[in-house]
Amino acid sequence: MKREAVNFINNLIKKDAQTPFYFYEMSVLENTLKSVAALSGNYGYEVHYALKANSNDTILQQISKYLPGADCVSGNEVKKAIETGFDAKKVVFAGVGKSDREIDYALDQNIFCFNCESLQELEVINQRAALKNKTAHIALRINPGVNANTHHYITTGLEENKFGINIWELPSVLLLLKSLSNLKIIGLHFHIGSQITDLQPFRSLCLKVNEIQDWFDSQHIHLEHINVGGGLGVNYHEPDSAAIPDFAAYFKLFNDFLRLKPNQKLHFELGRAIVAQSGSLISQVLYEKIGIKTRFAILDAGMTELIRPALYQSYHKIENISAASDGNGFLYDVVGPICESSDCFGKAVPLPETKRGDIIAIRSTGAYGEVMASQYNLREIASSVFMP
Ligand code: LLP
């Protein structure tokens, strides 16, 4: 962690800040936003920020200054996006299980588009729109059958996943749409998974989209936009030197391989790549415990603040920012206080000698950290602090 951030955190702790807390480096977020806005803008692409990755108000207010579009998966996310400065006309609403109430709310806000995931959902949105005398703009979320080669819990583009409409269902979808007069189809939507660091699956997605587009052409259906979802991964091993993902290569790949039709616009829904590297979970060591084979560092943060390691066996870099040097130390199992064996942030983590009271930073936790917190064991929700 950079010296400036360490000093900032130490000052907070001196002033009695209570750990654990989420710490956000707003300059990292801003540099990331500048990069993604400029590089997508070069091609005329539109990026909707995926609120599910982080919906902290301060973070959202900053993001909406650079990216006015939002990708939401609940009525509350749609509401939050609009409240924090995103443009309702650039909100997409996705999700396999939208309730009637959520659909009604989004219709009232005149959002850009519903990303629809099943035939029955099309019927329900049509019904709700008819009751309001409105036409709902929809995109079909198509399951492209592309393997993202990521953790199976965050793979979404395969037929066995619950997401999207399968390609073989498309003829019946078009037939159905003819009878749904309060819907207007304006696009196609895809999303193959998350934390994708090898760009190859995105290339496969482009080729698949080209095929599907040709089929829609043969049916004489013109679509205003294609939405290829999110999923670009970040480098969890190098939070400082690789703080900004390679957006240039990512957007170039779509420009090279995805054949847009005349006047068609390409949309993205990025979450993790925008916010992950700006956040760290800050915690204190409560106890050191020397087991038969293992040294434990027991933190005051646990899976209630950050569930990713327990749920996806995910790696986060762990740093002892109190220790004077990174020099000779020990291998620690870094664990939390929750009554679950899976409450472990890392096994055999090399750390300098670590003592009660030392401050530990768990890095790259800006995405899917704070938003997935729980109050299991009746714990308090951690607060968040922001360094300009
Ligand atoms: N669009 C759709 C339809 C999605 O399902 C997702 C994420 C995104 C966009 C944004 O994906 P991103 O750019 O952030 O990869 N909790 C998990 C990740 C779940 C991702 C769910 N969908 C984790 O901590 O790794």
Boltz pocket constraint, residues with backbone or C-beta under 6 A from the ligand:
constraints:
  - pocket:
      binder: B
      contacts: [[A, 50], [A, 52], [A, 53], [A, 71], [A, 94], [A, 154], [A, 156], [A, 190], [A, 191], [A, 193], [A, 194], [A, 195], [A, 229], [A, 230], [A, 231], [A, 232], [A, 269], [A, 270], [A, 271], [A, 272], [A, 273], [A, 308], [A, 312], [A, 367], [A, 368]]
      max_distance: 6.0
